[in-house]
Amino acid sequence: MINDLSQVPVPVMLLPDDFKASTKIKVSLARSPPLKDEEGQCMGLLLTSYDRTLVVKEITSEEVEEMHNILSEYHQHIVTCHGSTLLPQFLAMYRVNVESEDTYLLVMRNMFSHRLHVHRKYDLKGSLVSREASFKEKVKELPTYKDIDFRNNMQKIYVSDEEKEKIMDKLNRDIEFLVHMRIMDYSLLLGIHDVERAEREEEEEMMESSYEEEEEDENSLGPAPYSTSPEGIAGYMNSFKPMGPGEFDPYVDVYAIQSTEGAPQREVYFMGLIDVLTQYDAKKKAAHAAKAVKHGAGAEISTVHPEQYAKRFREFITKIFA
C-alpha cells in the first residue's frame, strides 16, 4: 500500500520548466480498491488523495509513451487557452520500481469536488454501440452509467445559455487539439451533485451523530476536509470560509458548474474530458475494421478515426443540454 508519494524517489519531471509548479508531490492517499472493468478484470490502481483534490492513476507503458508524445503541445495548448479547458490537469508522473517491476503513476487534479458528493456519474463517448452499463455495474453504490443509460434516463444538463456557450467553447478548443494529436476514444466524465439530496443526507447524519458521541480518529480512512500542507490547493483550502449547500470555490472545483435558476432541481455538474492518451494507431485501425464488420460500416462504433470521432462526440455532447 502506498502511504505517501514523498517516499518515492523523484524522477525528472515531465512538465517543462516553465510549467511545473513543484518538483515533488506530497500527499497521503486514501485506500481504494483496484480499478476494474465491467468483466472484473483489474485495470490498475485509482487512488484519491486524502483531501480529495488529487487523483493518482496507474497507467500502462503505452500511455507513458503517449504522454511523452503529447506533453509539449499539451503544455502549449493549456498556456494558449489560459487554463480554460476540460482536459485533465496533469501534475506529475512517477515510475515506481518494486522487486524489479515498474509501475507508472499519473497524478492529476480531481475533476470531482473535494466536498460536494457526486450522486450520479456518466462516462459519455457519443456512441450507442455497447455503451450501456452492465447489471453488475448498475448495482454499485455509485455506478458509472454510459451513453445509452443517459438517453434512457432522459437525463439533461440544466445550465444557462451563457454557461453552455462557455462549455462548448472549451470543448471545441480541446477537441481540435485532440484531433491534431490524432487522439480518440476519450470520454466526457459527468458527475452530478443533487443539492437537495445532499441536504437531506446531512440532516440524517446530524441526527445520527446526536445519539452517538464519537471522537474522530486522525488516522480515519474517511476523507478529510482539508490538508495540513501549506502549499498548493490544500493550503488554499485551509483559509476559505464555510460554504452553504451546493456552493463551491471555482479556484478549487475548477470543473464545477451550477445549474441554472428555474431548473427542475438544484444541481452542480462536474464535467471534464478523460482517457485522452489513446492514439489512433495500427491497433485501433484493426479494431475499427473488426467492429465495422460486426456492426456494419454505418454503426456508431467507438473505434473510428479521430476526425469522425470528434464530430460524433461534439454532436452528442451538444444534445445533453436541456
Phi and psi restraints in degrees (value plus and minus 20) as a CYANA .aco file:
   2 ILE   PHI    -106.7   -66.7
   2 ILE   PSI     100.1   140.1
   3 ASN   PHI    -119.2   -79.2
   3 ASN   PSI     -51.8   -11.8
   4 ASP   PHI    -174.9  -134.9
   4 ASP   PSI      99.3   139.3
   5 LEU   PHI     -86.3   -46.3
   5 LEU   PSI     -35.7     4.3
   6 SER   PHI     -88.3   -48.3
   6 SER   PSI     -36.7     3.3
   7 GLN   PHI    -101.3   -61.3
   7 GLN   PSI     -30.2     9.8
   8 VAL   PHI    -107.5   -67.5
   8 VAL   PSI     108.8   148.8
   9 PRO   PHI     -75.7   -35.7
   9 PRO   PSI     113.9   153.9
  10 VAL   PHI    -106.0   -66.0
  10 VAL   PSI      98.5   138.5
  11 PRO   PHI    -100.1   -60.1
  11 PRO   PSI    -197.4  -157.4
  12 VAL   PHI     -84.6   -44.6
  12 VAL   PSI     108.9   148.9
  13 MET   PHI     -84.7   -44.7
  13 MET   PSI     126.5   166.5
  14 LEU   PHI     -98.0   -58.0
  14 LEU   PSI     -49.6    -9.6
  15 LEU   PHI     -95.2   -55.2
  15 LEU   PSI     124.2   164.2
  16 PRO   PHI     -78.9   -38.9
  16 PRO   PSI     134.0   174.0
  17 ASP   PHI     -76.1   -36.1
  17 ASP   PSI     -55.3   -15.3
  18 ASP   PHI    -103.7   -63.7
  18 ASP   PSI     -17.2    22.8
  19 PHE   PHI    -133.2   -93.2
  19 PHE   PSI     -51.4   -11.4
  20 LYS   PHI     -97.4   -57.4
  20 LYS   PSI     122.3   162.3
  21 ALA   PHI    -117.6   -77.6
  21 ALA   PSI     -40.1    -0.1
  22 SER   PHI    -175.2  -135.2
  22 SER   PSI     138.3   178.3
  23 THR   PHI    -117.2   -77.2
  23 THR   PSI     -19.4    20.6
  24 LYS   PHI    -174.9  -134.9
  24 LYS   PSI     137.2   177.2
  25 ILE   PHI    -133.3   -93.3
  25 ILE   PSI     105.1   145.1
  26 LYS   PHI    -138.5   -98.5
  26 LYS   PSI      93.9   133.9
  27 VAL   PHI    -178.8  -138.8
  27 VAL   PSI     118.3   158.3
  28 SER   PHI    -103.5   -63.5
  28 SER   PSI     120.0   160.0
  29 LEU   PHI    -127.0   -87.0
  29 LEU   PSI     115.1   155.1
  30 ALA   PHI     -98.4   -58.4
  30 ALA   PSI     124.9   164.9
  31 ARG   PHI     -88.5   -48.5
  31 ARG   PSI     121.3   161.3
  32 SER   PHI    -172.7  -132.7
  32 SER   PSI     130.8   170.8
  33 PRO   PHI     -90.5   -50.5
  33 PRO   PSI     139.6   179.6
  34 PRO   PHI     -79.1   -39.1
  34 PRO   PSI     127.4   167.4
  35 LEU   PHI     -93.2   -53.2
  35 LEU   PSI     107.3   147.3
  36 LYS   PHI    -147.4  -107.4
  36 LYS   PSI     132.4   172.4
  37 ASP   PHI    -103.9   -63.9
  37 ASP   PSI    -196.8  -156.8
  38 GLU   PHI     -90.1   -50.1
  38 GLU   PSI     -38.2     1.8
  39 GLU   PHI    -107.6   -67.6
  39 GLU   PSI     -20.3    19.7
  40 GLY   PHI      67.6   107.6
  40 GLY   PSI     -14.9    25.1
  41 GLN   PHI     -96.7   -56.7
  41 GLN   PSI     113.9   153.9
  42 CYS   PHI     -89.1   -49.1
  42 CYS   PSI     109.1   149.1
  43 MET   PHI    -129.8   -89.8
  43 MET   PSI     -14.3    25.7
  44 GLY   PHI      90.9   130.9
  44 GLY   PSI    -199.6  -159.6
  45 LEU   PHI    -100.7   -60.7
  45 LEU   PSI     125.9   165.9
  46 LEU   PHI    -157.9  -117.9
  46 LEU   PSI      85.5   125.5
  47 LEU   PHI    -132.4   -92.4
  47 LEU   PSI     132.4   172.4
  48 THR   PHI    -138.8   -98.8
  48 THR   PSI     118.4   158.4
  49 SER   PHI     -84.6   -44.6
  49 SER   PSI     137.6   177.6
  50 TYR   PHI     -79.6   -39.6
  50 TYR   PSI     -52.0   -12.0
  51 ASP   PHI    -111.3   -71.3
  51 ASP   PSI     -16.7    23.3
  52 ARG   PHI      45.2    85.2
  52 ARG   PSI       1.4    41.4
  53 THR   PHI    -115.0   -75.0
  53 THR   PSI     -36.8     3.2
  54 LEU   PHI    -146.2  -106.2
  54 LEU   PSI     132.0   172.0
  55 VAL   PHI    -143.0  -103.0
  55 VAL   PSI     116.0   156.0
  56 VAL   PHI    -137.5   -97.5
  56 VAL   PSI      98.5   138.5
  57 LYS   PHI    -138.4   -98.4
  57 LYS   PSI     115.6   155.6
  58 GLU   PHI     -97.9   -57.9
  58 GLU   PSI     111.0   151.0
  59 ILE   PHI    -145.5  -105.5
  59 ILE   PSI     145.1   185.1
  60 THR   PHI    -106.2   -66.2
  60 THR   PSI     146.7   186.7
  61 SER   PHI     -84.5   -44.5
  61 SER   PSI     -50.7   -10.7
  62 GLU   PHI     -86.0   -46.0
  62 GLU   PSI     -58.5   -18.5
  63 GLU   PHI     -90.6   -50.6
  63 GLU   PSI     -52.9   -12.9
  64 VAL   PHI     -81.3   -41.3
  64 VAL   PSI     -65.0   -25.0
  65 GLU   PHI     -81.3   -41.3
  65 GLU   PSI     -62.9   -22.9
  66 GLU   PHI     -86.5   -46.5
  66 GLU   PSI     -55.6   -15.6
  67 MET   PHI     -80.1   -40.1
  67 MET   PSI     -64.9   -24.9
  68 HIS   PHI     -81.2   -41.2
  68 HIS   PSI     -57.1   -17.1
  69 ASN   PHI     -87.2   -47.2
  69 ASN   PSI     -57.4   -17.4
  70 ILE   PHI    -117.9   -77.9
  70 ILE   PSI     -29.9    10.1
  71 LEU   PHI     -77.2   -37.2
  71 LEU   PSI     -68.5   -28.5
  72 SER   PHI     -81.0   -41.0
  72 SER   PSI     -65.6   -25.6
  73 GLU   PHI     -96.9   -56.9
  73 GLU   PSI     -49.0    -9.0
  74 TYR   PHI     -80.7   -40.7
  74 TYR   PSI     -66.9   -26.9
  75 HIS   PHI     -78.7   -38.7
  75 HIS   PSI     -65.4   -25.4
  76 GLN   PHI     -84.2   -44.2
  76 GLN   PSI     -58.0   -18.0
  77 HIS   PHI     -83.5   -43.5
  77 HIS   PSI     -64.7   -24.7
  78 ILE   PHI     -82.3   -42.3
  78 ILE   PSI     -61.2   -21.2
  79 VAL   PHI     -86.2   -46.2
  79 VAL   PSI     -65.0   -25.0
  80 THR   PHI     -82.0   -42.0
  80 THR   PSI     -59.9   -19.9
  81 CYS   PHI    -111.8   -71.8
  81 CYS   PSI      -9.2    30.8
  82 HIS   PHI      34.9    74.9
  82 HIS   PSI      16.4    56.4
  83 GLY   PHI      56.3    96.3
  83 GLY   PSI     -17.7    22.3
  84 SER   PHI    -105.9   -65.9
  84 SER   PSI      68.7   108.7
  85 THR   PHI    -170.4  -130.4
  85 THR   PSI     137.5   177.5
  86 LEU   PHI    -120.5   -80.5
  86 LEU   PSI     -21.5    18.5
  87 LEU   PHI     -87.9   -47.9
  87 LEU   PSI     137.4   177.4
  88 PRO   PHI     -80.9   -40.9
  88 PRO   PSI     127.5   167.5
  89 GLN   PHI    -116.3   -76.3
  89 GLN   PSI      75.3   115.3
  90 PHE   PHI     -94.9   -54.9
  90 PHE   PSI     109.0   149.0
  91 LEU   PHI    -129.8   -89.8
  91 LEU   PSI     -55.1   -15.1
  92 ALA   PHI    -189.6  -149.6
  92 ALA   PSI     142.7   182.7
  93 MET   PHI    -158.8  -118.8
  93 MET   PSI     117.5   157.5
  94 TYR   PHI    -145.7  -105.7
  94 TYR   PSI     128.5   168.5
  95 ARG   PHI    -130.9   -90.9
  95 ARG   PSI      98.4   138.4
  96 VAL   PHI    -127.0   -87.0
  96 VAL   PSI     103.9   143.9
  97 ASN   PHI    -129.5   -89.5
  97 ASN   PSI      95.8   135.8
  98 VAL   PHI    -145.6  -105.6
  98 VAL   PSI      99.4   139.4
  99 GLU   PHI      31.1    71.1
  99 GLU   PSI      28.7    68.7
 100 SER   PHI      45.7    85.7
 100 SER   PSI      -4.4    35.6
 101 GLU   PHI    -135.5   -95.5
 101 GLU   PSI     105.5   145.5
 102 ASP   PHI    -106.7   -66.7
 102 ASP   PSI     117.4   157.4
 103 THR   PHI    -146.9  -106.9
 103 THR   PSI     112.2   152.2
 104 TYR   PHI    -125.4   -85.4
 104 TYR   PSI     109.0   149.0
 105 LEU   PHI    -139.6   -99.6
 105 LEU   PSI     108.8   148.8
 106 LEU   PHI    -128.3   -88.3
 106 LEU   PSI     104.6   144.6
 107 VAL   PHI    -119.6   -79.6
 107 VAL   PSI     105.6   145.6
 108 MET   PHI    -153.9  -113.9
 108 MET   PSI     140.0   180.0
 109 ARG   PHI     -91.7   -51.7
 109 ARG   PSI     118.0   158.0
 110 ASN   PHI     -88.9   -48.9
 110 ASN   PSI     106.5   146.5
 111 MET   PHI     -94.5   -54.5
 111 MET   PSI     -42.8    -2.8
 112 PHE   PHI    -111.2   -71.2
 112 PHE   PSI     151.0   191.0
 113 SER   PHI     -99.9   -59.9
 113 SER   PSI     132.1   172.1
 114 HIS   PHI    -100.0   -60.0
 114 HIS   PSI     -33.8     6.2
 115 ARG   PHI    -151.6  -111.6
 115 ARG   PSI     -44.5    -4.5
 116 LEU   PHI    -115.7   -75.7
 116 LEU   PSI      95.8   135.8
 117 HIS   PHI     -90.2   -50.2
 117 HIS   PSI     120.1   160.1
 118 VAL   PHI    -106.8   -66.8
 118 VAL   PSI     107.5   147.5
 119 HIS   PHI    -120.4   -80.4
 119 HIS   PSI     -44.7    -4.7
 120 ARG   PHI    -158.5  -118.5
 120 ARG   PSI     127.6   167.6
 121 LYS   PHI    -162.5  -122.5
 121 LYS   PSI     114.8   154.8
 122 TYR   PHI    -149.1  -109.1
 122 TYR   PSI     125.8   165.8
 123 ASP   PHI    -138.3   -98.3
 123 ASP   PSI      87.5   127.5
 124 LEU   PHI    -132.6   -92.6
 124 LEU   PSI     108.8   148.8
 125 LYS   PHI    -137.6   -97.6
 125 LYS   PSI     -28.3    11.7
 126 GLY   PHI      63.4   103.4
 126 GLY   PSI      -3.3    36.7
 127 SER   PHI    -145.1  -105.1
 127 SER   PSI     125.4   165.4
 128 LEU   PHI    -129.0   -89.0
 128 LEU   PSI     -11.9    28.1
 129 VAL   PHI    -111.9   -71.9
 129 VAL   PSI      96.2   136.2
 130 SER   PHI      35.1    75.1
 130 SER   PSI      17.6    57.6
 131 ARG   PHI    -138.9   -98.9
 131 ARG   PSI      33.7    73.7
 132 GLU   PHI    -150.5  -110.5
 132 GLU   PSI     116.5   156.5
 133 ALA   PHI     -82.3   -42.3
 133 ALA   PSI     120.2   160.2
 134 SER   PHI     -92.4   -52.4
 134 SER   PSI     145.7   185.7
 135 PHE   PHI     -80.6   -40.6
 135 PHE   PSI     -59.9   -19.9
 136 LYS   PHI     -80.7   -40.7
 136 LYS   PSI     -56.5   -16.5
 137 GLU   PHI     -92.8   -52.8
 137 GLU   PSI     -61.5   -21.5
 138 LYS   PHI     -86.4   -46.4
 138 LYS   PSI     -42.9    -2.9
 139 VAL   PHI    -107.1   -67.1
 139 VAL   PSI     -20.7    19.3
 140 LYS   PHI     -89.4   -49.4
 140 LYS   PSI     140.2   180.2
 141 GLU   PHI     -81.5   -41.5
 141 GLU   PSI     -61.2   -21.2
 142 LEU   PHI    -151.4  -111.4
 142 LEU   PSI      63.2   103.2
 143 PRO   PHI     -90.1   -50.1
 143 PRO   PSI     135.7   175.7
 144 THR   PHI    -118.5   -78.5
 144 THR   PSI      84.4   124.4
 145 TYR   PHI    -101.8   -61.8
 145 TYR   PSI     144.0   184.0
 146 LYS   PHI    -145.8  -105.8
 146 LYS   PSI    -187.5  -147.5
 147 ASP   PHI     -79.3   -39.3
 147 ASP   PSI     -66.5   -26.5
 148 ILE   PHI     -84.5   -44.5
 148 ILE   PSI     -59.1   -19.1
 149 ASP   PHI     -82.7   -42.7
 149 ASP   PSI     -60.8   -20.8
 150 PHE   PHI     -78.6   -38.6
 150 PHE   PSI     -64.2   -24.2
 151 ARG   PHI     -89.0   -49.0
 151 ARG   PSI     -65.6   -25.6
 152 ASN   PHI     -86.6   -46.6
 152 ASN   PSI     -52.5   -12.5
 153 ASN   PHI     -99.0   -59.0
 153 ASN   PSI     -23.4    16.6
 154 MET   PHI      32.1    72.1
 154 MET   PSI      19.4    59.4
 155 GLN   PHI     -92.4   -52.4
 155 GLN   PSI     121.4   161.4
 156 LYS   PHI    -161.1  -121.1
 156 LYS   PSI     135.7   175.7
 157 ILE   PHI    -125.5   -85.5
 157 ILE   PSI     101.5   141.5
 158 TYR   PHI    -124.4   -84.4
 158 TYR   PSI      74.5   114.5
 159 VAL   PHI    -148.6  -108.6
 159 VAL   PSI     143.5   183.5
 160 SER   PHI     -88.9   -48.9
 160 SER   PSI     142.0   182.0
 161 ASP   PHI     -79.8   -39.8
 161 ASP   PSI     -56.2   -16.2
 162 GLU   PHI     -85.1   -45.1
 162 GLU   PSI     -63.7   -23.7
 163 GLU   PHI     -86.9   -46.9
 163 GLU   PSI     -60.6   -20.6
 164 LYS   PHI     -79.6   -39.6
 164 LYS   PSI     -63.0   -23.0
 165 GLU   PHI     -83.0   -43.0
 165 GLU   PSI     -60.8   -20.8
 166 LYS   PHI     -83.3   -43.3
 166 LYS   PSI     -64.3   -24.3
 167 ILE   PHI     -81.9   -41.9
 167 ILE   PSI     -66.7   -26.7
 168 MET   PHI     -88.7   -48.7
 168 MET   PSI     -52.7   -12.7
 169 ASP   PHI     -82.0   -42.0
 169 ASP   PSI     -66.5   -26.5
 170 LYS   PHI     -80.6   -40.6
 170 LYS   PSI     -67.8   -27.8
 171 LEU   PHI     -80.7   -40.7
 171 LEU   PSI     -64.8   -24.8
 172 ASN   PHI     -83.0   -43.0
 172 ASN   PSI     -62.1   -22.1
 173 ARG   PHI     -82.6   -42.6
 173 ARG   PSI     -64.2   -24.2
 174 ASP   PHI     -86.6   -46.6
 174 ASP   PSI     -60.6   -20.6
 175 ILE   PHI     -85.1   -45.1
 175 ILE   PSI     -60.2   -20.2
 176 GLU   PHI     -79.1   -39.1
 176 GLU   PSI     -61.0   -21.0
 177 PHE   PHI     -83.7   -43.7
 177 PHE   PSI     -65.0   -25.0
 178 LEU   PHI     -85.1   -45.1
 178 LEU   PSI     -58.3   -18.3
 179 VAL   PHI     -84.0   -44.0
 179 VAL   PSI     -63.8   -23.8
 180 HIS   PHI     -78.5   -38.5
 180 HIS   PSI     -56.2   -16.2
 181 MET   PHI    -108.0   -68.0
 181 MET   PSI     -15.0    25.0
 182 ARG   PHI      40.7    80.7
 182 ARG   PSI      18.8    58.8
 183 ILE   PHI    -123.5   -83.5
 183 ILE   PSI     122.3   162.3
 184 MET   PHI    -166.7  -126.7
 184 MET   PSI    -197.5  -157.5
 185 ASP   PHI      47.1    87.1
 185 ASP   PSI      -3.8    36.2
 186 TYR   PHI     -98.3   -58.3
 186 TYR   PSI     147.6   187.6
 187 SER   PHI    -153.2  -113.2
 187 SER   PSI     138.7   178.7
 188 LEU   PHI    -115.8   -75.8
 188 LEU   PSI      97.5   137.5
 189 LEU   PHI    -106.8   -66.8
 189 LEU   PSI     102.5   142.5
 190 LEU   PHI    -141.9  -101.9
 190 LEU   PSI      99.5   139.5
 191 GLY   PHI    -134.0   -94.0
 191 GLY   PSI     120.8   160.8
 192 ILE   PHI    -143.8  -103.8
 192 ILE   PSI     101.7   141.7
 193 HIS   PHI    -121.3   -81.3
 193 HIS   PSI     100.6   140.6
 194 ASP   PHI    -111.0   -71.0
 194 ASP   PSI      90.2   130.2
 195 VAL   PHI     -85.2   -45.2
 195 VAL   PSI     -65.4   -25.4
 196 GLU   PHI     -85.4   -45.4
 196 GLU   PSI     -60.0   -20.0
 197 ARG   PHI     -83.6   -43.6
 197 ARG   PSI     -60.8   -20.8
 198 ALA   PHI     -82.6   -42.6
 198 ALA   PSI     -58.5   -18.5
 199 GLU   PHI     -84.4   -44.4
 199 GLU   PSI     -61.7   -21.7
 200 ARG   PHI     -84.2   -44.2
 200 ARG   PSI     -63.1   -23.1
 201 GLU   PHI     -83.3   -43.3
 201 GLU   PSI     -58.1   -18.1
 202 GLU   PHI     -87.4   -47.4
 202 GLU   PSI     -60.0   -20.0
 203 GLU   PHI     -83.5   -43.5
 203 GLU   PSI     -61.0   -21.0
 204 GLU   PHI     -84.5   -44.5
 204 GLU   PSI     -61.1   -21.1
 205 GLU   PHI     -84.4   -44.4
 205 GLU   PSI     -59.1   -19.1
 206 MET   PHI     -86.2   -46.2
 206 MET   PSI     -58.4   -18.4
 207 MET   PHI     -86.3   -46.3
 207 MET   PSI     -60.3   -20.3
 208 GLU   PHI     -86.3   -46.3
 208 GLU   PSI     -61.8   -21.8
 209 SER   PHI     -89.8   -49.8
 209 SER   PSI     -42.0    -2.0
 210 SER   PHI     -89.2   -49.2
 210 SER   PSI     -42.6    -2.6
 211 TYR   PHI    -112.0   -72.0
 211 TYR   PSI     -36.9     3.1
 212 GLU   PHI    -149.5  -109.5
 212 GLU   PSI     101.2   141.2
 213 GLU   PHI    -115.0   -75.0
 213 GLU   PSI      96.8   136.8
 214 GLU   PHI    -147.5  -107.5
 214 GLU   PSI     120.7   160.7
 215 GLU   PHI    -114.5   -74.5
 215 GLU   PSI     112.1   152.1
 216 GLU   PHI     -93.2   -53.2
 216 GLU   PSI     108.0   148.0
 217 ASP   PHI    -102.0   -62.0
 217 ASP   PSI     107.0   147.0
 218 GLU   PHI     -84.2   -44.2
 218 GLU   PSI     -35.6     4.4
 219 ASN   PHI    -118.1   -78.1
 219 ASN   PSI      -6.1    33.9
 220 SER   PHI     -77.6   -37.6
 220 SER   PSI     127.5   167.5
 221 LEU   PHI    -103.7   -63.7
 221 LEU   PSI     -27.6    12.4
 222 GLY   PHI     -89.8   -49.8
 222 GLY   PSI     136.5   176.5
 223 PRO   PHI     -86.6   -46.6
 223 PRO   PSI     117.0   157.0
 224 ALA   PHI    -110.7   -70.7
 224 ALA   PSI     126.2   166.2
 225 PRO   PHI     -86.9   -46.9
 225 PRO   PSI     -55.5   -15.5
 226 TYR   PHI    -161.9  -121.9
 226 TYR   PSI     142.8   182.8
 227 SER   PHI    -117.7   -77.7
 227 SER   PSI     139.4   179.4
 228 THR   PHI    -107.7   -67.7
 228 THR   PSI     -23.9    16.1
 229 SER   PHI     -86.6   -46.6
 229 SER   PSI     115.0   155.0
 230 PRO   PHI    -101.6   -61.6
 230 PRO   PSI     -24.0    16.0
 231 GLU   PHI    -123.5   -83.5
 231 GLU   PSI     138.5   178.5
 232 GLY   PHI      43.5    83.5
 232 GLY   PSI    -172.2  -132.2
 233 ILE   PHI     -79.2   -39.2
 233 ILE   PSI     -68.3   -28.3
 234 ALA   PHI     -84.1   -44.1
 234 ALA   PSI     -58.9   -18.9
 235 GLY   PHI     -82.5   -42.5
 235 GLY   PSI     -58.6   -18.6
 236 TYR   PHI     -82.8   -42.8
 236 TYR   PSI     -60.5   -20.5
 237 MET   PHI     -86.9   -46.9
 237 MET   PSI     -44.5    -4.5
 238 ASN   PHI     -80.2   -40.2
 238 ASN   PSI     -44.5    -4.5
 239 SER   PHI    -126.4   -86.4
 239 SER   PSI     -23.5    16.5
 240 PHE   PHI     -99.0   -59.0
 240 PHE   PSI     138.7   178.7
 241 LYS   PHI    -100.4   -60.4
 241 LYS   PSI     135.8   175.8
 242 PRO   PHI     -78.5   -38.5
 242 PRO   PSI     126.5   166.5
 243 MET   PHI    -138.7   -98.7
 243 MET   PSI     135.4   175.4
 244 GLY   PHI    -106.8   -66.8
 244 GLY   PSI    -199.1  -159.1
 245 PRO   PHI     -77.7   -37.7
 245 PRO   PSI     110.0   150.0
 246 GLY   PHI      55.1    95.1
 246 GLY   PSI     -18.1    21.9
 247 GLU   PHI    -109.3   -69.3
 247 GLU   PSI     129.9   169.9
 248 PHE   PHI    -169.9  -129.9
 248 PHE   PSI     139.5   179.5
 249 ASP   PHI    -115.8   -75.8
 249 ASP   PSI      95.4   135.4
 250 PRO   PHI     -83.3   -43.3
 250 PRO   PSI     -37.9     2.1
 251 TYR   PHI     -91.4   -51.4
 251 TYR   PSI     -54.5   -14.5
 252 VAL   PHI    -111.7   -71.7
 252 VAL   PSI     -72.8   -32.8
 253 ASP   PHI    -113.1   -73.1
 253 ASP   PSI      56.1    96.1
 254 VAL   PHI     -93.7   -53.7
 254 VAL   PSI     -34.7     5.3
 255 TYR   PHI    -120.2   -80.2
 255 TYR   PSI     -12.9    27.1
 256 ALA   PHI    -108.9   -68.9
 256 ALA   PSI     125.2   165.2
 257 ILE   PHI    -161.5  -121.5
 257 ILE   PSI     111.6   151.6
 258 GLN   PHI     -97.8   -57.8
 258 GLN   PSI     124.3   164.3
 259 SER   PHI     -88.8   -48.8
 259 SER   PSI     134.5   174.5
 260 THR   PHI     -96.7   -56.7
 260 THR   PSI     138.0   178.0
 261 GLU   PHI     -83.4   -43.4
 261 GLU   PSI     119.0   159.0
 262 GLY   PHI      70.9   110.9
 262 GLY   PSI     -20.2    19.8
 263 ALA   PHI     -87.5   -47.5
 263 ALA   PSI     132.8   172.8
 264 PRO   PHI     -73.4   -33.4
 264 PRO   PSI     -54.6   -14.6
 265 GLN   PHI    -169.9  -129.9
 265 GLN   PSI     132.5   172.5
 266 ARG   PHI     -96.5   -56.5
 266 ARG   PSI     102.7   142.7
 267 GLU   PHI    -157.5  -117.5
 267 GLU   PSI     140.7   180.7
 268 VAL   PHI    -143.6  -103.6
 268 VAL   PSI     110.2   150.2
 269 TYR   PHI    -126.5   -86.5
 269 TYR   PSI     123.8   163.8
 270 PHE   PHI    -141.6  -101.6
 270 PHE   PSI      98.8   138.8
 271 MET   PHI    -151.1  -111.1
 271 MET   PSI     108.4   148.4
 272 GLY   PHI    -181.1  -141.1
 272 GLY   PSI     138.3   178.3
 273 LEU   PHI    -108.6   -68.6
 273 LEU   PSI     114.5   154.5
 274 ILE   PHI    -148.4  -108.4
 274 ILE   PSI     149.6   189.6
 275 ASP   PHI      35.6    75.6
 275 ASP   PSI      35.5    75.5
 276 VAL   PHI    -122.2   -82.2
 276 VAL   PSI       4.1    44.1
 277 LEU   PHI    -136.3   -96.3
 277 LEU   PSI       7.1    47.1
 278 THR   PHI    -129.2   -89.2
 278 THR   PSI      92.8   132.8
 279 GLN   PHI    -114.8   -74.8
 279 GLN   PSI     130.1   170.1
 280 TYR   PHI     -98.6   -58.6
 280 TYR   PSI      63.7   103.7
 281 ASP   PHI    -125.9   -85.9
 281 ASP   PSI    -185.7  -145.7
 282 ALA   PHI     -80.2   -40.2
 282 ALA   PSI     -57.2   -17.2
 283 LYS   PHI     -83.9   -43.9
 283 LYS   PSI     -63.9   -23.9
 284 LYS   PHI     -88.1   -48.1
 284 LYS   PSI     -56.1   -16.1
 285 LYS   PHI     -83.0   -43.0
 285 LYS   PSI     -61.0   -21.0
 286 ALA   PHI     -85.8   -45.8
 286 ALA   PSI     -61.2   -21.2
 287 ALA   PHI     -84.2   -44.2
 287 ALA   PSI     -58.4   -18.4
 288 HIS   PHI     -82.2   -42.2
 288 HIS   PSI     -65.2   -25.2
 289 ALA   PHI     -82.7   -42.7
 289 ALA   PSI     -61.2   -21.2
 290 ALA   PHI     -85.7   -45.7
 290 ALA   PSI     -63.4   -23.4
 291 LYS   PHI     -90.2   -50.2
 291 LYS   PSI     -52.6   -12.6
 292 ALA   PHI     -84.9   -44.9
 292 ALA   PSI     -57.4   -17.4
 293 VAL   PHI     -86.7   -46.7
 293 VAL   PSI     -61.7   -21.7
 294 LYS   PHI     -91.9   -51.9
 294 LYS   PSI     -66.4   -26.4
 295 HIS   PHI    -122.6   -82.6
 295 HIS   PSI     -30.4     9.6
 296 GLY   PHI      80.5   120.5
 296 GLY   PSI     127.9   167.9
 297 ALA   PHI     -82.9   -42.9
 297 ALA   PSI     -46.6    -6.6
 298 GLY   PHI    -112.0   -72.0
 298 GLY   PSI     -20.8    19.2
 299 ALA   PHI     -89.8   -49.8
 299 ALA   PSI     132.5   172.5
 300 GLU   PHI    -104.9   -64.9
 300 GLU   PSI      39.0    79.0
 301 ILE   PHI     -94.4   -54.4
 301 ILE   PSI     135.7   175.7
 302 SER   PHI     -98.7   -58.7
 302 SER   PSI     -48.4    -8.4
 303 THR   PHI    -109.4   -69.4
 303 THR   PSI      51.5    91.5
 304 VAL   PHI    -133.4   -93.4
 304 VAL   PSI     148.6   188.6
 305 HIS   PHI     -87.8   -47.8
 305 HIS   PSI     137.6   177.6
 306 PRO   PHI     -74.7   -34.7
 306 PRO   PSI     -59.5   -19.5
 307 GLU   PHI     -85.7   -45.7
 307 GLU   PSI     -64.0   -24.0
 308 GLN   PHI     -88.0   -48.0
 308 GLN   PSI     -60.0   -20.0
 309 TYR   PHI     -81.0   -41.0
 309 TYR   PSI     -65.4   -25.4
 310 ALA   PHI     -82.7   -42.7
 310 ALA   PSI     -63.0   -23.0
 311 LYS   PHI     -82.1   -42.1
 311 LYS   PSI     -68.2   -28.2
 312 ARG   PHI     -85.9   -45.9
 312 ARG   PSI     -61.0   -21.0
 313 PHE   PHI     -82.2   -42.2
 313 PHE   PSI     -67.4   -27.4
 314 ARG   PHI     -81.1   -41.1
 314 ARG   PSI     -63.3   -23.3
 315 GLU   PHI     -84.4   -44.4
 315 GLU   PSI     -58.1   -18.1
 316 PHE   PHI     -88.3   -48.3
 316 PHE   PSI     -64.9   -24.9
 317 ILE   PHI     -85.2   -45.2
 317 ILE   PSI     -54.6   -14.6
 318 THR   PHI     -78.6   -38.6
 318 THR   PSI     -51.0   -11.0
 319 LYS   PHI    -107.9   -67.9
 319 LYS   PSI     -23.7    16.3
 320 ILE   PHI     -99.6   -59.6
 320 ILE   PSI     -32.2     7.8
 321 PHE   PHI    -106.0   -66.0
 321 PHE   PSI     126.3   166.3
